[in-house]
Amino acid sequence: MQIFQYKLVLSCDKNKTDFFYKSPARGTIMHGILLNLIKQNNLHDGVSLVRPYTQYVVPGSYGVYNWYINILDSIKGESIINWIESKPESLYSNHYEMALQVSNIELVEKNTYIDILSKSFNVLPPKYVSFDFLTPVIFKKSRVNGYWNWPDTKALTQSVLNKWNSFTDTEKFDSEEILNDLNNCSRILNFNLKSKKVSMDGINIQGTTGNMNLSLNGERHIRSLYNMIGMYSNYCGIGAKTAMGLGAVNFKDDLDYRLISLTHK
């Protein structure tokens, strides 16, 4: 099974530039555009609650935006891939009466579940890692209790494994024992987090952005699995509403903490 990450460089009408730049609903706007473009395709078949794609917007220079679209399942997401490969030159939001111009389309990465698994387990796993939250992250409590926005390590790993297990054509990791081992192997060293308002279907929700550094301890195979989760999170995102622009993350081996550790030995 293949994974694709695309980047579309966008600009919007001058009369909408300030609105789109400040809008807490950028992800929702782009998700609405995406759904309109693929509404003739059976992406939501009712079998899986996990959508085969994520998307998010990162502002560039004023008036320019990088729209990232990650396809987690190349079969279920084939219609989106075909649309992107058709090289669209413009997009339009009916709800916001806003046109967007597409100046460039790039295939940033192409990967497979087998390759991610192999890369994670065939190298020495890191002892220090970091997560940069590029867009606000939230976690689903329940249908009654709504959301919470603190990225605790167990919720983080569980949200990523849920997506991995939904789409992988390789090994699945779905036992409570594995979740507990992952949670026990990680410790938050420090964080720089802040709340940020996002708008979802007209409802304001507080998400969290910033970064978080962790140390990984325990047996090698558990640290390797954590590394796999981190690598996959760069595509699938973390938490809820990743198809609507939330939970985008940049995971990496934290070289700064590794150097500090070596210096103080």
C-alpha positions in Angstrom: 0.0 0.0 0.0 1.4 3.4 -1.0 1.3 6.7 0.8 1.5 10.0 -1.0 2.2 13.5 0.3 1.5 16.4 -2.1 2.0 20.1 -1.7 -0.1 22.6 -3.6 1.0 26.3 -3.5 -2.0 28.6 -3.3 -2.9 32.2 -3.4 -6.3 33.8 -3.0 -8.2 36.8 -4.3 -6.9 40.1 -2.9 -10.2 40.9 -1.3 -10.1 37.6 0.6 -6.4 37.6 1.5 -6.7 39.1 5.0 -9.7 36.9 5.8 -8.0 33.7 4.8 -4.8 34.6 6.5 -6.5 35.2 9.8 -9.2 32.6 9.6 -9.3 29.9 12.2 -11.3 27.8 9.8 -8.6 27.4 7.0 -8.6 23.6 7.3 -12.4 23.4 7.2 -12.5 25.7 4.1 -10.0 23.5 2.3 -11.8 20.3 3.4 -15.0 21.7 2.0 -13.3 22.4 -1.4 -11.8 18.9 -1.4 -15.1 17.2 -0.7 -16.8 19.1 -3.4 -14.2 18.1 -5.9 -14.5 14.4 -5.0 -18.2 14.1 -4.1 -18.8 11.8 -7.0 -16.4 9.3 -5.6 -17.2 6.8 -2.9 -14.7 7.9 -0.2 -17.1 7.6 2.7 -18.5 4.1 2.4 -19.7 3.8 6.0 -17.4 0.9 6.7 -14.5 2.9 8.2 -14.8 6.0 10.3 -11.1 6.8 9.4 -10.8 8.8 6.2 -8.0 7.7 3.8 -6.5 11.2 3.7 -5.4 14.1 5.8 -4.9 17.7 4.8 -3.6 21.0 6.3 -2.6 24.5 5.3 0.6 26.2 6.3 0.9 30.0 5.5 4.0 31.0 3.5 4.6 34.6 2.7 1.6 36.9 3.1 -1.1 35.8 0.6 0.6 32.5 -0.2 -0.2 29.2 1.4 1.1 25.6 1.2 -1.7 23.1 1.1 -0.5 19.6 2.1 -2.6 16.6 1.2 -1.6 13.1 2.5 -3.1 10.0 0.9 -2.9 7.2 3.5 -4.5 4.5 1.2 -3.6 4.8 -2.5 -6.6 2.6 -3.4 -9.3 4.4 -1.4 -7.7 7.7 -2.1 -7.3 7.1 -5.8 -9.8 9.8 -6.9 -7.9 12.5 -4.9 -4.6 11.4 -6.5 -6.1 11.5 -10.0 -7.5 15.0 -9.3 -4.1 16.3 -8.1 -2.3 14.7 -11.0 -4.6 16.5 -13.4 -2.8 19.7 -12.3 -5.7 22.0 -11.4 -5.0 25.7 -11.9 -7.7 27.1 -9.6 -10.1 26.1 -6.7 -13.3 27.7 -5.5 -15.1 27.7 -2.2 -18.9 28.1 -2.8 -19.6 28.7 0.9 -17.1 31.5 1.3 -17.3 32.8 -2.3 -13.5 32.6 -2.6 -11.2 31.7 -5.5 -7.8 30.2 -5.0 -5.1 30.0 -7.6 -2.7 27.0 -7.8 0.7 28.1 -8.8 2.6 24.9 -8.2 2.0 21.2 -7.4 4.7 18.9 -6.0 4.8 15.3 -4.9 6.8 15.8 -1.7 7.0 12.1 -0.7 6.0 8.7 -1.8 6.2 5.9 0.7 4.8 2.5 1.7 3.8 0.9 5.0 6.4 -1.8 4.5 9.2 0.8 4.0 8.2 2.8 7.1 8.2 -0.5 9.2 11.5 -1.5 7.7 13.2 1.9 8.2 11.9 2.0 11.8 13.1 -1.5 12.9 16.3 -1.8 10.9 18.1 1.2 12.5 19.1 2.0 16.0 16.0 3.7 17.5 16.4 7.2 18.8 16.4 8.0 22.5 15.2 11.6 22.1 12.4 12.7 19.7 10.3 15.8 19.2 6.9 16.6 17.9 6.2 20.0 16.3 2.4 20.6 16.1 2.0 22.6 12.8 -1.8 23.0 13.2 -3.9 22.7 16.4 -4.3 19.2 17.8 -7.4 18.0 19.6 -8.4 14.6 21.0 -11.9 13.1 21.0 -13.2 12.2 24.5 -16.6 10.8 23.6 -19.7 11.8 21.6 -21.0 13.3 24.8 -18.0 14.9 26.4 -16.5 16.5 23.3 -12.7 17.1 23.0 -9.6 17.9 25.0 -6.5 19.5 23.7 -3.6 18.3 25.9 -1.4 15.9 23.8 -0.6 13.3 26.4 1.6 10.5 25.2 -0.9 7.7 25.4 -3.6 9.6 23.4 -0.9 10.5 20.9 0.3 7.0 20.2 -3.2 5.5 20.2 -4.5 8.0 17.6 -1.7 7.2 15.3 -1.9 3.4 15.7 -5.6 3.5 15.1 -4.9 5.0 11.6 -2.0 2.7 11.0 -4.2 -0.4 11.8 -7.0 1.0 9.5 -4.8 1.2 6.4 -1.7 -0.9 6.7 -1.1 -3.9 4.5 1.6 -5.1 6.9 1.7 -5.9 10.6 -1.0 -4.4 12.9 -0.3 -3.3 16.5 -3.7 -3.2 18.3 -3.2 -4.7 21.7 -3.6 -2.9 25.0 -0.3 -4.3 26.1 1.5 -2.5 23.2 -0.2 0.8 24.1 0.9 0.5 27.7 4.5 -0.4 26.7 4.6 2.6 24.4 3.3 4.9 27.1 5.7 3.6 29.7 8.7 4.0 27.4 8.1 7.7 26.7 8.7 10.6 29.1 8.0 14.3 28.3 11.2 16.3 28.8 9.9 19.7 28.1 7.3 21.4 26.0 6.3 24.8 24.6 2.6 24.6 24.0 -0.2 27.1 23.7 -3.9 27.0 23.0 -5.3 28.2 19.7 -8.8 28.6 18.6 -10.1 26.7 15.6 -13.5 26.8 14.1 -15.3 23.6 13.1 -18.7 23.8 11.5 -19.2 27.2 13.2 -18.2 25.9 16.6 -15.0 27.3 18.2 -12.7 24.7 19.8 -9.5 25.2 21.6 -6.6 23.2 20.1 -2.9 23.1 21.0 0.1 24.1 18.9 3.8 24.3 19.7 6.4 21.5 20.3 7.2 18.7 22.7 10.4 16.9 23.4 10.4 13.3 24.7 12.9 10.7 25.9 12.4 7.1 25.0 13.5 4.3 27.3 13.0 0.6 27.5 13.5 -2.3 25.1 14.7 -1.6 21.6 11.7 -3.0 19.8 9.3 -0.7 21.7 11.5 2.3 20.9 11.6 1.2 17.3 7.8 1.0 17.3 7.6 4.5 18.7 9.9 5.6 15.9 7.5 4.0 13.4 4.6 5.8 15.0 6.4 9.1 14.8 7.4 8.6 11.1 3.8 7.7 10.2 2.4 10.7 12.1 4.1 13.0 9.6 1.5 11.7 7.1 -1.6 10.7 9.2 -1.4 13.5 11.8 -2.3 13.3 15.5 -5.7 13.3 17.2 -9.1 14.1 15.8 -10.2 16.0 12.7 -7.0 15.5 10.7 -9.0 15.4 7.5 -10.3 18.9 8.4 -6.8 20.4 8.8 -6.1 19.7 12.5 -3.3 17.6 14.1 -0.6 18.2 11.4 2.8 17.3 12.9 6.5 17.2 12.2 8.2 14.3 14.0 12.0 14.0 14.1 14.9 12.5 16.0 15.8 15.3 18.5 19.5 15.8 17.8 19.8 18.7 20.2 18.8 16.6 23.1 21.1 13.8 21.9 24.1 16.2 21.8 23.2 17.6 25.3 23.1 14.1 26.7 26.5 13.2 25.1 28.0 16.4 26.4 27.0 15.7 30.0 28.2 12.1 30.2 
